[in-house]
């Protein structure tokens, strides 16, 4: 049961990283007038990791 929880947490965290980080990069490249820029992409990648570590860190 613990392995199933860990794999589910890994899947959700990877989905969150791809959605947040890569999504912001695509948004910046496609619509440069939106204004998030490179700093927004860096912050998106940087903040997705701690949010998932905080959410699922207890499943180590």
N, CA, C, O and CB atoms as a CASP TS submission, in Angstrom:
PFRMAT TS
TARGET T0000
AUTHOR 0000-0000-0000
METHOD Language model
MODEL 1
PARENT N/A
ATOM      1  N   UNK     1       0.817  -1.192   0.000  1.00  0.00           N
ATOM      2  CA  UNK     1       0.000   0.000   0.000  1.00  0.00           C
ATOM      3  C   UNK     1       0.860   1.255   0.000  1.00  0.00           C
ATOM      4  O   UNK     1       0.505   2.249  -0.634  1.00  0.00           O
ATOM      5  CB  UNK     1      -0.929  -0.001   1.194  1.00  0.00           C
ATOM      6  N   UNK     2       1.970   1.220   0.694  1.00  0.00           N
ATOM      7  CA  UNK     2       2.840   2.397   0.751  1.00  0.00           C
ATOM      8  C   UNK     2       3.441   2.698  -0.616  1.00  0.00           C
ATOM      9  O   UNK     2       3.614   3.864  -0.972  1.00  0.00           O
ATOM     10  CB  UNK     2       3.956   2.191   1.783  1.00  0.00           C
ATOM     11  N   UNK     3       3.764   1.651  -1.392  1.00  0.00           N
ATOM     12  CA  UNK     3       4.326   1.865  -2.718  1.00  0.00           C
ATOM     13  C   UNK     3       3.303   2.526  -3.634  1.00  0.00           C
ATOM     14  O   UNK     3       3.651   3.393  -4.435  1.00  0.00           O
ATOM     15  CB  UNK     3       4.802   0.539  -3.320  1.00  0.00           C
ATOM     16  N   UNK     4       2.062   2.123  -3.519  1.00  0.00           N
ATOM     17  CA  UNK     4       1.013   2.721  -4.341  1.00  0.00           C
ATOM     18  C   UNK     4       0.846   4.205  -4.028  1.00  0.00           C
ATOM     19  O   UNK     4       0.660   5.009  -4.941  1.00  0.00           O
ATOM     20  CB  UNK     4      -0.312   1.985  -4.130  1.00  0.00           C
ATOM     21  N   UNK     5       0.907   4.573  -2.763  1.00  0.00           N
ATOM     22  CA  UNK     5       0.804   5.981  -2.369  1.00  0.00           C
ATOM     23  C   UNK     5       1.989   6.777  -2.889  1.00  0.00           C
ATOM     24  O   UNK     5       1.834   7.911  -3.344  1.00  0.00           O
ATOM     25  CB  UNK     5       0.713   6.110  -0.845  1.00  0.00           C
ATOM     26  N   UNK     6       3.156   6.188  -2.820  1.00  0.00           N
ATOM     27  CA  UNK     6       4.360   6.882  -3.301  1.00  0.00           C
ATOM     28  C   UNK     6       4.317   7.098  -4.804  1.00  0.00           C
ATOM     29  O   UNK     6       4.673   8.170  -5.294  1.00  0.00           O
ATOM     30  CB  UNK     6       5.614   6.092  -2.930  1.00  0.00           C
ATOM     31  N   UNK     7       3.884   6.085  -5.531  1.00  0.00           N
ATOM     32  CA  UNK     7       3.795   6.215  -6.983  1.00  0.00           C
ATOM     33  C   UNK     7       2.734   7.237  -7.386  1.00  0.00           C
ATOM     34  O   UNK     7       2.923   7.984  -8.346  1.00  0.00           O
ATOM     35  CB  UNK     7       3.485   4.859  -7.616  1.00  0.00           C
ATOM     36  N   UNK     8       1.637   7.269  -6.667  1.00  0.00           N
ATOM     37  CA  UNK     8       0.603   8.266  -6.936  1.00  0.00           C
ATOM     38  C   UNK     8       1.126   9.665  -6.654  1.00  0.00           C
ATOM     39  O   UNK     8       0.886  10.589  -7.431  1.00  0.00           O
ATOM     40  CB  UNK     8      -0.650   7.988  -6.095  1.00  0.00           C
ATOM     41  N   UNK     9       1.840   9.824  -5.545  1.00  0.00           N
ATOM     42  CA  UNK     9       2.425  11.126  -5.209  1.00  0.00           C
ATOM     43  C   UNK     9       3.458  11.540  -6.256  1.00  0.00           C
ATOM     44  O   UNK     9       3.528  12.712  -6.624  1.00  0.00           O
ATOM     45  CB  UNK     9       3.073  11.082  -3.811  1.00  0.00           C
ATOM     46  N   UNK    10       4.247  10.602  -6.731  1.00  0.00           N
ATOM     47  CA  UNK    10       5.240  10.895  -7.764  1.00  0.00           C
ATOM     48  C   UNK    10       4.563  11.336  -9.060  1.00  0.00           C
ATOM     49  O   UNK    10       5.009  12.282  -9.710  1.00  0.00           O
ATOM     50  CB  UNK    10       6.127   9.666  -8.020  1.00  0.00           C
ATOM     51  N   UNK    11       3.495  10.653  -9.429  1.00  0.00           N
ATOM     52  CA  UNK    11       2.756  11.014 -10.631  1.00  0.00           C
ATOM     53  C   UNK    11       2.168  12.419 -10.519  1.00  0.00           C
ATOM     54  O   UNK    11       2.291  13.219 -11.445  1.00  0.00           O
ATOM     55  CB  UNK    11       1.645   9.998 -10.894  1.00  0.00           C
ATOM     56  N   UNK    12       1.537  12.717  -9.398  1.00  0.00           N
ATOM     57  CA  UNK    12       0.924  14.033  -9.214  1.00  0.00           C
ATOM     58  C   UNK    12       1.984  15.127  -9.195  1.00  0.00           C
ATOM     59  O   UNK    12       1.792  16.184  -9.796  1.00  0.00           O
ATOM     60  CB  UNK    12       0.105  14.069  -7.915  1.00  0.00           C
ATOM     61  N   UNK    13       3.091  14.887  -8.518  1.00  0.00           N
ATOM     62  CA  UNK    13       4.158  15.890  -8.448  1.00  0.00           C
ATOM     63  C   UNK    13       4.788  16.128  -9.818  1.00  0.00           C
ATOM     64  O   UNK    13       5.093  17.270 -10.165  1.00  0.00           O
ATOM     65  CB  UNK    13       5.233  15.452  -7.447  1.00  0.00           C
ATOM     66  N   UNK    14       4.987  15.074 -10.596  1.00  0.00           N
ATOM     67  CA  UNK    14       5.537  15.237 -11.944  1.00  0.00           C
ATOM     68  C   UNK    14       4.563  15.976 -12.839  1.00  0.00           C
ATOM     69  O   UNK    14       4.964  16.829 -13.631  1.00  0.00           O
ATOM     70  CB  UNK    14       5.880  13.877 -12.555  1.00  0.00           C
ATOM     71  N   UNK    15       3.284  15.651 -12.715  1.00  0.00           N
ATOM     72  CA  UNK    15       2.259  16.364 -13.481  1.00  0.00           C
ATOM     73  C   UNK    15       2.259  17.847 -13.124  1.00  0.00           C
ATOM     74  O   UNK    15       2.158  18.698 -14.007  1.00  0.00           O
ATOM     75  CB  UNK    15       0.868  15.755 -13.225  1.00  0.00           C
ATOM     76  N   UNK    16       2.371  18.156 -11.849  1.00  0.00           N
ATOM     77  CA  UNK    16       2.385  19.543 -11.385  1.00  0.00           C
ATOM     78  C   UNK    16       3.609  20.286 -11.926  1.00  0.00           C
ATOM     79  O   UNK    16       3.503  21.441 -12.339  1.00  0.00           O
ATOM     80  CB  UNK    16       2.371  19.594  -9.846  1.00  0.00           C
ATOM     81  N   UNK    17       4.760  19.628 -11.924  1.00  0.00           N
ATOM     82  CA  UNK    17       5.987  20.254 -12.442  1.00  0.00           C
ATOM     83  C   UNK    17       5.869  20.532 -13.938  1.00  0.00           C
ATOM     84  O   UNK    17       6.233  21.612 -14.403  1.00  0.00           O
ATOM     85  CB  UNK    17       7.210  19.355 -12.169  1.00  0.00           C
ATOM     86  N   UNK    18       5.364  19.563 -14.683  1.00  0.00           N
ATOM     87  CA  UNK    18       5.216  19.753 -16.128  1.00  0.00           C
ATOM     88  C   UNK    18       4.164  20.816 -16.423  1.00  0.00           C
ATOM     89  O   UNK    18       4.371  21.671 -17.285  1.00  0.00           O
ATOM     90  CB  UNK    18       4.838  18.426 -16.815  1.00  0.00           C
ATOM     91  N   UNK    19       3.039  20.769 -15.713  1.00  0.00           N
ATOM     92  CA  UNK    19       1.983  21.746 -15.942  1.00  0.00           C
ATOM     93  C   UNK    19       2.446  23.156 -15.578  1.00  0.00           C
ATOM     94  O   UNK    19       2.252  24.092 -16.353  1.00  0.00           O
ATOM     95  CB  UNK    19       0.738  21.377 -15.137  1.00  0.00           C
ATOM     96  N   UNK    20       3.049  23.307 -14.421  1.00  0.00           N
ATOM     97  CA  UNK    20       3.463  24.632 -13.966  1.00  0.00           C
ATOM     98  C   UNK    20       4.695  25.159 -14.664  1.00  0.00           C
ATOM     99  O   UNK    20       4.696  26.284 -15.163  1.00  0.00           O
ATOM    100  CB  UNK    20       3.710  24.604 -12.507  1.00  0.00           C
ATOM    101  N   UNK    21       5.739  24.363 -14.704  1.00  0.00           N
ATOM    102  CA  UNK    21       7.009  24.817 -15.275  1.00  0.00           C
ATOM    103  C   UNK    21       6.997  24.887 -16.786  1.00  0.00           C
ATOM    104  O   UNK    21       7.248  25.943 -17.367  1.00  0.00           O
ATOM    105  CB  UNK    21       8.112  23.914 -14.838  1.00  0.00           C
ATOM    106  N   UNK    22       6.707  23.771 -17.420  1.00  0.00           N
ATOM    107  CA  UNK    22       6.708  23.748 -18.882  1.00  0.00           C
ATOM    108  C   UNK    22       5.553  24.560 -19.452  1.00  0.00           C
ATOM    109  O   UNK    22       5.680  25.163 -20.518  1.00  0.00           O
ATOM    110  CB  UNK    22       6.633  22.312 -19.389  1.00  0.00           C
ATOM    111  N   UNK    23       4.434  24.575 -18.750  1.00  0.00           N
ATOM    112  CA  UNK    23       3.313  25.388 -19.198  1.00  0.00           C
ATOM    113  C   UNK    23       3.653  26.865 -19.208  1.00  0.00           C
ATOM    114  O   UNK    23       3.271  27.582 -20.133  1.00  0.00           O
ATOM    115  CB  UNK    23       2.110  25.146 -18.322  1.00  0.00           C
ATOM    116  N   UNK    24       4.361  27.329 -18.199  1.00  0.00           N
ATOM    117  CA  UNK    24       4.757  28.738 -18.174  1.00  0.00           C
ATOM    118  C   UNK    24       5.786  29.045 -19.258  1.00  0.00           C
ATOM    119  O   UNK    24       5.778  30.137 -19.826  1.00  0.00           O
ATOM    120  CB  UNK    24       5.320  29.108 -16.799  1.00  0.00           C
ATOM    121  N   UNK    25       6.670  28.095 -19.548  1.00  0.00           N
ATOM    122  CA  UNK    25       7.644  28.307 -20.615  1.00  0.00           C
ATOM    123  C   UNK    25       6.958  28.405 -21.979  1.00  0.00           C
ATOM    124  O   UNK    25       7.311  29.253 -22.798  1.00  0.00           O
ATOM    125  CB  UNK    25       8.676  27.176 -20.624  1.00  0.00           C
ATOM    126  N   UNK    26       5.982  27.536 -22.214  1.00  0.00           N
ATOM    127  CA  UNK    26       5.231  27.589 -23.471  1.00  0.00           C
ATOM    128  C   UNK    26       4.424  28.879 -23.557  1.00  0.00           C
ATOM    129  O   UNK    26       4.340  29.495 -24.619  1.00  0.00           O
ATOM    130  CB  UNK    26       4.299  26.368 -23.598  1.00  0.00           C
ATOM    131  N   UNK    27       3.836  29.282 -22.446  1.00  0.00           N
ATOM    132  CA  UNK    27       3.070  30.526 -22.409  1.00  0.00           C
ATOM    133  C   UNK    27       3.953  31.719 -22.730  1.00  0.00           C
ATOM    134  O   UNK    27       3.546  32.613 -23.472  1.00  0.00           O
ATOM    135  CB  UNK    27       2.416  30.713 -21.040  1.00  0.00           C
ATOM    136  N   UNK    28       5.150  31.739 -22.181  1.00  0.00           N
ATOM    137  CA  UNK    28       6.084  32.839 -22.446  1.00  0.00           C
ATOM    138  C   UNK    28       6.535  32.860 -23.899  1.00  0.00           C
ATOM    139  O   UNK    28       6.631  33.926 -24.508  1.00  0.00           O
ATOM    140  CB  UNK    28       7.299  32.732 -21.532  1.00  0.00           C
ATOM    141  N   UNK    29       6.811  31.685 -24.454  1.00  0.00           N
ATOM    142  CA  UNK    29       7.276  31.629 -25.835  1.00  0.00           C
ATOM    143  C   UNK    29       6.163  31.970 -26.829  1.00  0.00           C
ATOM    144  O   UNK    29       6.416  32.590 -27.861  1.00  0.00           O
ATOM    145  CB  UNK    29       7.836  30.247 -26.138  1.00  0.00           C
ATOM    146  N   UNK    30       4.945  31.567 -26.516  1.00  0.00           N
ATOM    147  CA  UNK    30       3.832  31.778 -27.432  1.00  0.00           C
ATOM    148  C   UNK    30       3.271  33.191 -27.353  1.00  0.00           C
ATOM    149  O   UNK    30       2.961  33.804 -28.374  1.00  0.00           O
ATOM    150  CB  UNK    30       2.739  30.784 -27.148  1.00  0.00           C
ATOM    151  N   UNK    31       3.144  33.698 -26.144  1.00  0.00           N
ATOM    152  CA  UNK    31       2.551  35.019 -25.923  1.00  0.00           C
ATOM    153  C   UNK    31       3.505  35.905 -25.137  1.00  0.00           C
ATOM    154  O   UNK    31       3.325  36.068 -23.930  1.00  0.00           O
ATOM    155  CB  UNK    31       1.207  34.897 -25.182  1.00  0.00           C
ATOM    156  N   UNK    32       4.507  36.477 -25.779  1.00  0.00           N
ATOM    157  CA  UNK    32       5.480  37.286 -25.034  1.00  0.00           C
ATOM    158  C   UNK    32       4.877  38.550 -24.433  1.00  0.00           C
ATOM    159  O   UNK    32       5.442  39.113 -23.495  1.00  0.00           O
ATOM    160  CB  UNK    32       6.623  37.665 -25.937  1.00  0.00           C
ATOM    161  N   UNK    33       3.742  39.003 -24.954  1.00  0.00           N
ATOM    162  CA  UNK    33       3.132  40.209 -24.407  1.00  0.00           C
ATOM    163  C   UNK    33       2.406  39.963 -23.084  1.00  0.00           C
ATOM    164  O   UNK    33       1.983  40.914 -22.427  1.00  0.00           O
ATOM    165  CB  UNK    33       2.171  40.789 -25.410  1.00  0.00           C
ATOM    166  N   UNK    34       2.256  38.695 -22.687  1.00  0.00           N
ATOM    167  CA  UNK    34       1.592  38.394 -21.415  1.00  0.00           C
ATOM    168  C   UNK    34       2.384  38.970 -20.250  1.00  0.00           C
ATOM    169  O   UNK    34       1.803  39.493 -19.299  1.00  0.00           O
ATOM    170  CB  UNK    34       1.417  36.874 -21.239  1.00  0.00           C
ATOM    171  N   UNK    35       3.695  38.876 -20.320  1.00  0.00           N
ATOM    172  CA  UNK    35       4.519  39.563 -19.359  1.00  0.00           C
ATOM    173  C   UNK    35       5.122  38.739 -18.239  1.00  0.00           C
ATOM    174  O   UNK    35       5.668  39.319 -17.300  1.00  0.00           O
ATOM    175  CB  UNK    35       3.750  40.599 -18.781  1.00  0.00           C
ATOM    176  N   UNK    36       5.051  37.385 -18.287  1.00  0.00           N
ATOM    177  CA  UNK    36       5.687  36.653 -17.195  1.00  0.00           C
ATOM    178  C   UNK    36       7.191  36.532 -17.412  1.00  0.00           C
ATOM    179  O   UNK    36       7.948  36.497 -16.443  1.00  0.00           O
ATOM    180  CB  UNK    36       5.065  35.264 -17.053  1.00  0.00           C
ATOM    181  N   UNK    37       7.626  36.469 -18.634  1.00  0.00           N
ATOM    182  CA  UNK    37       9.048  36.487 -18.966  1.00  0.00           C
ATOM    183  C   UNK    37       9.845  35.338 -18.372  1.00  0.00           C
ATOM    184  O   UNK    37       9.293  34.368 -17.852  1.00  0.00           O
ATOM    185  CB  UNK    37       9.640  37.765 -18.514  1.00  0.00           C
ATOM    186  N   UNK    38      11.154  35.479 -18.467  1.00  0.00           N
ATOM    187  CA  UNK    38      12.060  34.438 -17.985  1.00  0.00           C
ATOM    188  C   UNK    38      11.978  34.300 -16.472  1.00  0.00           C
ATOM    189  O   UNK    38      12.041  33.190 -15.942  1.00  0.00           O
ATOM    190  CB  UNK    38      13.498  34.742 -18.408  1.00  0.00           C
ATOM    191  N   UNK    39      11.840  35.412 -15.782  1.00  0.00           N
ATOM    192  CA  UNK    39      11.733  35.358 -14.321  1.00  0.00           C
ATOM    193  C   UNK    39      10.485  34.584 -13.896  1.00  0.00           C
ATOM    194  O   UNK    39      10.523  33.843 -12.914  1.00  0.00           O
ATOM    195  CB  UNK    39      11.701  36.782 -13.731  1.00  0.00           C
ATOM    196  N   UNK    40       9.406  34.744 -14.610  1.00  0.00           N
ATOM    197  CA  UNK    40       8.196  33.990 -14.305  1.00  0.00           C
ATOM    198  C   UNK    40       8.371  32.500 -14.515  1.00  0.00           C
ATOM    199  O   UNK    40       7.854  31.698 -13.737  1.00  0.00           O
ATOM    200  CB  UNK    40       7.057  34.484 -15.146  1.00  0.00           C
ATOM    201  N   UNK    41       9.092  32.123 -15.555  1.00  0.00           N
ATOM    202  CA  UNK    41       9.365  30.704 -15.806  1.00  0.00           C
ATOM    203  C   UNK    41      10.243  30.132 -14.698  1.00  0.00           C
ATOM    204  O   UNK    41      10.004  29.028 -14.208  1.00  0.00           O
ATOM    205  CB  UNK    41      10.046  30.512 -17.183  1.00  0.00           C
ATOM    206  N   UNK    42      11.252  30.891 -14.315  1.00  0.00           N
ATOM    207  CA  UNK    42      12.145  30.442 -13.236  1.00  0.00           C
ATOM    208  C   UNK    42      11.366  30.279 -11.934  1.00  0.00           C
ATOM    209  O   UNK    42      11.540  29.289 -11.223  1.00  0.00           O
ATOM    210  CB  UNK    42      13.312  31.441 -13.040  1.00  0.00           C
ATOM    211  N   UNK    43      10.521  31.239 -11.625  1.00  0.00           N
ATOM    212  CA  UNK    43       9.715  31.146 -10.407  1.00  0.00           C
ATOM    213  C   UNK    43       8.722  29.993 -10.476  1.00  0.00           C
ATOM    214  O   UNK    43       8.471  29.334  -9.467  1.00  0.00           O
ATOM    215  CB  UNK    43       8.972  32.454 -10.166  1.00  0.00           C
ATOM    216  N   UNK    44       8.162  29.745 -11.636  1.00  0.00           N
ATOM    217  CA  UNK    44       7.211  28.634 -11.774  1.00  0.00           C
ATOM    218  C   UNK    44       7.903  27.305 -11.506  1.00  0.00           C
ATOM    219  O   UNK    44       7.382  26.473 -10.763  1.00  0.00           O
ATOM    220  CB  UNK    44       6.576  28.630 -13.183  1.00  0.00           C
ATOM    221  N   UNK    45       9.072  27.098 -12.104  1.00  0.00           N
ATOM    222  CA  UNK    45       9.816  25.862 -11.839  1.00  0.00           C
ATOM    223  C   UNK    45      10.267  25.804 -10.383  1.00  0.00           C
ATOM    224  O   UNK    45      10.194  24.757  -9.741  1.00  0.00           O
ATOM    225  CB  UNK    45      11.033  25.754 -12.776  1.00  0.00           C
ATOM    226  N   UNK    46      10.731  26.933  -9.877  1.00  0.00           N
ATOM    227  CA  UNK    46      11.242  26.952  -8.511  1.00  0.00           C
ATOM    228  C   UNK    46      10.178  26.757  -7.452  1.00  0.00           C
ATOM    229  O   UNK    46      10.467  26.216  -6.385  1.00  0.00           O
ATOM    230  CB  UNK    46      11.941  28.231  -8.261  1.00  0.00           C
ATOM    231  N   UNK    47       8.964  27.181  -7.717  1.00  0.00           N
ATOM    232  CA  UNK    47       7.914  27.059  -6.718  1.00  0.00           C
ATOM    233  C   UNK    47       7.119  25.763  -6.808  1.00  0.00           C
ATOM    234  O   UNK    47       6.462  25.375  -5.842  1.00  0.00           O
ATOM    235  CB  UNK    47       6.987  28.208  -6.838  1.00  0.00           C
ATOM    236  N   UNK    48       7.169  25.092  -7.948  1.00  0.00           N
ATOM    237  CA  UNK    48       6.452  23.822  -8.038  1.00  0.00           C
ATOM    238  C   UNK    48       7.135  22.736  -7.203  1.00  0.00           C
ATOM    239  O   UNK    48       6.459  21.888  -6.621  1.00  0.00           O
ATOM    240  CB  UNK    48       6.350  23.374  -9.500  1.00  0.00           C
ATOM    241  N   UNK    49       8.441  22.757  -7.143  1.00  0.00           N
ATOM    242  CA  UNK    49       9.161  21.731  -6.373  1.00  0.00           C
ATOM    243  C   UNK    49       8.873  21.845  -4.873  1.00  0.00           C
ATOM    244  O   UNK    49       8.531  20.835  -4.256  1.00  0.00           O
ATOM    245  CB  UNK    49      10.673  21.846  -6.622  1.00  0.00           C
ATOM    246  N   UNK    50       8.996  23.030  -4.257  1.00  0.00           N
ATOM    247  CA  UNK    50       8.685  23.093  -2.822  1.00  0.00           C
ATOM    248  C   UNK    50       7.213  22.844  -2.489  1.00  0.00           C
ATOM    249  O   UNK    50       6.904  22.317  -1.420  1.00  0.00           O
ATOM    250  CB  UNK    50       9.085  24.434  -2.285  1.00  0.00           C
ATOM    251  N   UNK    51       6.308  23.214  -3.388  1.00  0.00           N
ATOM    252  CA  UNK    51       4.902  22.956  -3.077  1.00  0.00           C
ATOM    253  C   UNK    51       4.614  21.461  -3.041  1.00  0.00           C
ATOM    254  O   UNK    51       3.853  20.996  -2.193  1.00  0.00           O
ATOM    255  CB  UNK    51       3.993  23.640  -4.102  1.00  0.00           C
ATOM    256  N   UNK    52       5.209  20.714  -3.943  1.00  0.00           N
ATOM    257  CA  UNK    52       4.997  19.269  -3.924  1.00  0.00           C
ATOM    258  C   UNK    52       5.783  18.605  -2.793  1.00  0.00           C
ATOM    259  O   UNK    52       5.319  17.615  -2.227  1.00  0.00           O
ATOM    260  CB  UNK    52       5.397  18.659  -5.267  1.00  0.00           C
ATOM    261  N   UNK    53       6.945  19.123  -2.457  1.00  0.00           N
ATOM    262  CA  UNK    53       7.685  18.584  -1.316  1.00  0.00           C
ATOM    263  C   UNK    53       6.904  18.812  -0.025  1.00  0.00           C
ATOM    264  O   UNK    53       6.879  17.956   0.860  1.00  0.00           O
ATOM    265  CB  UNK    53       9.085  19.230  -1.218  1.00  0.00           C
ATOM    266  N   UNK    54       6.272  19.967   0.068  1.00  0.00           N
ATOM    267  CA  UNK    54       5.452  20.258   1.240  1.00  0.00           C
ATOM    268  C   UNK    54       4.192  19.400   1.260  1.00  0.00           C
ATOM    269  O   UNK    54       3.767  18.945   2.322  1.00  0.00           O
ATOM    270  CB  UNK    54       5.077  21.738   1.272  1.00  0.00           C
ATOM    271  N   UNK    55       3.604  19.181   0.113  1.00  0.00           N
ATOM    272  CA  UNK    55       2.363  18.415   0.045  1.00  0.00           C
ATOM    273  C   UNK    55       2.577  16.922   0.253  1.00  0.00           C
ATOM    274  O   UNK    55       1.767  16.269   0.911  1.00  0.00           O
ATOM    275  CB  UNK    55       1.695  18.645  -1.281  1.00  0.00           C
ATOM    276  N   UNK    56       3.655  16.373  -0.298  1.00  0.00           N
ATOM    277  CA  UNK    56       3.861  14.932  -0.268  1.00  0.00           C
ATOM    278  C   UNK    56       5.136  14.500   0.442  1.00  0.00           C
ATOM    279  O   UNK    56       5.526  13.335   0.352  1.00  0.00           O
ATOM    280  CB  UNK    56       3.877  14.409  -1.654  1.00  0.00           C
ATOM    281  N   UNK    57       5.783  15.406   1.136  1.00  0.00           N
ATOM    282  CA  UNK    57       7.041  15.069   1.809  1.00  0.00           C
ATOM    283  C   UNK    57       6.901  14.031   2.899  1.00  0.00           C
ATOM    284  O   UNK    57       7.868  13.337   3.214  1.00  0.00           O
ATOM    285  CB  UNK    57       7.638  16.292   2.390  1.00  0.00           C
ATOM    286  N   UNK    58       5.741  13.910   3.472  1.00  0.00           N
ATOM    287  CA  UNK    58       5.531  12.952   4.557  1.00  0.00           C
ATOM    288  C   UNK    58       5.441  11.503   4.051  1.00  0.00           C
ATOM    289  O   UNK    58       5.373  10.574   4.856  1.00  0.00           O
ATOM    290  CB  UNK    58       4.261  13.310   5.321  1.00  0.00           C
ATOM    291  N   UNK    59       5.441  11.307   2.753  1.00  0.00           N
ATOM    292  CA  UNK    59       5.338   9.958   2.183  1.00  0.00           C
ATOM    293  C   UNK    59       6.685   9.330   1.879  1.00  0.00           C
ATOM    294  O   UNK    59       6.747   8.330   1.165  1.00  0.00           O
ATOM    295  CB  UNK    59       4.520   9.996   0.927  1.00  0.00           C
ATOM    296  N   UNK    60       7.743   9.882   2.394  1.00  0.00           N
ATOM    297  CA  UNK    60       9.091   9.371   2.086  1.00  0.00           C
ATOM    298  C   UNK    60       9.143   7.931   2.355  1.00  0.00           C
ATOM    299  O   UNK    60      10.185   7.304   2.163  1.00  0.00           O
ATOM    300  CB  UNK    60      10.168  10.081   2.882  1.00  0.00           C
TER
END
